[in-house]
Amino acid sequence: MSVATSDMSGASLEQAKAVLIAGPTASGKSALALRLAETEGGVIINTDSMQVYRDLRVLTARPSKEEEARAPHRLYGTVDAAQNFSAGAWLDAAAAALAEARAQRRRPIFIGGTGLYFKALTRGLAAVPPIAPEIREAVRQRLEQDGVAALHAELARRDPEGAARLNVADRVRVARALEVLEGTGKPLAAWHGEALPPLLPVHEVGAALFLAPERSALYARIDARFAAMLEAGALDEVAALRARRLDPLLPAMKAHGVPALIRHLDGELSLSEAAAIGCADTRHYAKRQFTWFRHQLPEFAWVTPQEAEELLAASLRGA
C-alpha cells in the first residue's frame, strides 16, 4: 500500500483509489491534501478526531472557510462538543463520505492524525455496540465520586486481563472498559476479536503516506502555530466551551490547549503558562503519533513533507 508500490496506472476516475495522508499535528498534511484535491478532482475527508467538533475551528486548526471553498471537504465541524464521537461513529460517517465521493467520481483523500481512525478504515473495527447513555453517565458519576483507582480495582476483579493492560491513572480508558463491561456483559478484548471488515481494504488504496518532518522543526512549528491560534481567537472558543459546563471527560474538552486555557480562564494560570502547557501537550502528542504509526500501521510510507508531493504525483500519474 506504499507510494512506491501503488498500482494506480490505468484506473478510471470513477474507480480512483483512495489516498491516505497521515502525520503528526502541524506537519503540513492539510496543505498537501488541498493541493492534491485541486489537481486530482478529489474530496478531502477528515480523519482527525478533534477536527470533527464544530466548537473548535481555530484550536484544532481546521481548514479555513476559504480553503474549504477550493475543494470539497467532508466531516469537518459536523459534531457538537457535547457528543462523545467514537471511532465507530466516525467510520459510519466516513462510509457515507466515501460513497458520495465515488458517486461523484472524485478521488477520496483521507487526511488527519488520528491513528485509530486510519486503522479502523484499513483494518476494520471492533464491533462494540453503542453503550446506553444512562450506563455511561453512571460510570462517569462513579469516576468523579470514587476516583479512577476505585474503578480500576473493580475492573481488575471483573476483567483482570483488561485491567492489566491499562494504566491505573488513565481515567478515560478505565471508564470506557468498565462501561463496555457494564453495558454488554463482555470485556473489550472479547469485542476486539469480532472486528468489522475494513472500509478500505489494501487493494482500494492507491497511496498511504505518513508525513515525518524533522523533529526540532516540527516542534518549533507547533509552538508558533499555538501562538497564532491564540491571536486568531482560540481563547474565545474555549471560553464559549467552558460556559457550557460540559463533562470534562468528553473528547472535545480534552483537545490540546483546552484544559490549560480553561484553567487560565478560572484564574489558576497566566495566559503564558497556559500556552506553554498547551504547546507541551501538543509536542508530546506529536511524539506519540510517530510511535503509534510506526508500530501500528507500518504499511504507510514515511516521507518528508518536501518529498510527499512529488511521490504522490508519481504514484497517481495516469489515474
Secondary structure as GFF3:
##gff-version 3
##sequence-region A 1 319
A	DSSP	three_ten_helix	3	5	.	.	.	ID=ss1
A	DSSP	three_ten_helix	13	15	.	.	.	ID=ss2
A	DSSP	beta_strand	18	22	.	.	.	ID=ss3
A	DSSP	alpha_helix	29	40	.	.	.	ID=ss4
A	DSSP	beta_strand	42	46	.	.	.	ID=ss5
A	DSSP	three_ten_helix	54	56	.	.	.	ID=ss6
A	DSSP	alpha_helix	65	70	.	.	.	ID=ss7
A	DSSP	beta_strand	73	74	.	.	.	ID=ss8
A	DSSP	alpha_helix	87	103	.	.	.	ID=ss9
A	DSSP	beta_strand	107	112	.	.	.	ID=ss10
A	DSSP	alpha_helix	115	123	.	.	.	ID=ss11
A	DSSP	alpha_helix	133	146	.	.	.	ID=ss12
A	DSSP	alpha_helix	148	158	.	.	.	ID=ss13
A	DSSP	alpha_helix	160	164	.	.	.	ID=ss14
A	DSSP	alpha_helix	171	184	.	.	.	ID=ss15
A	DSSP	alpha_helix	188	192	.	.	.	ID=ss16
A	DSSP	three_ten_helix	202	204	.	.	.	ID=ss17
A	DSSP	beta_strand	205	211	.	.	.	ID=ss18
A	DSSP	alpha_helix	215	231	.	.	.	ID=ss19
A	DSSP	alpha_helix	234	243	.	.	.	ID=ss20
A	DSSP	three_ten_helix	251	254	.	.	.	ID=ss21
A	DSSP	alpha_helix	258	265	.	.	.	ID=ss22
A	DSSP	alpha_helix	271	296	.	.	.	ID=ss23
A	DSSP	beta_strand	301	303	.	.	.	ID=ss24
A	DSSP	alpha_helix	305	316	.	.	.	ID=ss25
###
